[in-house]
């Protein structure tokens, strides 16, 4: 199987196949690329290759590979800090201390850092990067490697991910979104910058609830009764259910404005909004939804907001 789970980047994958196959494994890998570039996919495949017990590493068939890919291998540890955007220094220090505990099942022990590290965290990590145990491997993911300390970056083997060609993106998107129309796929490819994750996120905007679909149809048709029906049906919703729905409406209206400015839309509903309503009407609706989302977050009842929107979005 090898590294085929990562699209494109053929030269990078071939270099990894050769180096891992020959047992030339670095103590510190830096995987760099923007959001949606495949950093997480490559990190997991690389960890599987390092711990693989079969041939053609990663074989993805042996017990070790399966455990790594499902997040259950005791010698593959992912370091995250859910409470913060960056990993707190104490968590890095704990990982550094744990590195000196021998592996459980393998000859190596892999630590994956999918979040960015602050300066304090990088300095804490640097202490073990200078003299790591023979079995230790660190894999650091970064959207912006230029922000890393020079002393940290100089010790890494950097794996820089490249944007994918349009043809490869189109093929991948057609396979994953078989119901998406050609125009939506073309728009996602154009707006993604060549990054599969970003293209998939753009296409996923088209997967909406029945309420959102009916809202768009009613708003486009200036159907007051249809809009009222949608909103009355939401009056008994809880805030944590209604707010995300209104945020989707807001995002679609904003995308429709961008579409009117000349950028291709990835959703047929967005194209409908852009064609049916003027920029002024779309902007007014955006402002109204921004207002009611703020109201809802400030504990105004969902029923009261639904009543207000029946008038505000006519």
C-alpha positions, 0 to 999 in steps of 0.5 A: 500500500505504501503512501498512496493514501496521500494524493499527489506529492509523488517525489516526496512519497518515493523519498519516504519509501526509500528512506523508511525501507532502508531504515533511515528514519529521522528523530524529528520530522516537520510536515508543512503545508496550509490547512487541508494539504494532507498534513494529518494524513501524511503524519499518520502514514509516516507513523505507520511506516515507522512502526510497520511490521510488514513489507512495503512500509507502511503495509497497512495490513499488519497489526501495527499499521492497523492500530496506528491508522485507528489511533490505538497503537500504544507507541504512537501518541498524538499530543493535543491541547483541546482547550487551547489553539496552541499546545501548552508548555506543560503538555509538551513537558509531559510528552518529553518526560514520557519519551524516556519510557521505553516503547510498549510493542515496537522498537520505536516510539512516535509522537505526533504534534498536530497543533502549533507550539508556542515559543515556550513549547518549542523550547521545551521540545528542543531539549529532547531534540538535542539528545533524543533516545534512540527509539524516539521520533517526533512528527510536528505539523505546521501551517507556517514553519517560518514561525518555528524557532531556527534552532528547532527547524534546523534539527528537522527533516522537513516534508513540504506538501505541494498543491495538487493539479486540477485534474487530480483534484477533480477526480478525487472530488468526483469520487467523494461527491458523486452527486455534486454537479460539474460547476460546483466541483470546478468552483471548489477546485478553483477556490481551493488553491490546489489543496484537497481538504479545502476543496472538500470543505467547500463542496461540503457546504452544499450538504444542507438540512431541509430547513436550510434548503426550504429557507433558500427556496422561500427567500429566493421566491419571495415566498413569505408563507414558505419562509414563515412555515420554515421559521414556525417549525423552528420555534421550539428548537433549542439555542444550540440547535438553532444557532448553527442553522442560522450560521449556515444561512449566514454563510450561504448569503455571504457566499452569494454576495461573493458569487455576485462579485465574480467568484464561482459558487460551490453550491447550487443553492448559493447560485440561486441566492445570487441570481434571485436577490440583489446585493442590497437585499443579500446584505440586509439579510446578512446583517439581520442574521448577524444580529439575531445570532448575537441575540440568541447567544445573549439568551433571547428565545429562539421563538422570539427570534423566529418571529422577528425573522419572519418580518426581517427576511421578507 
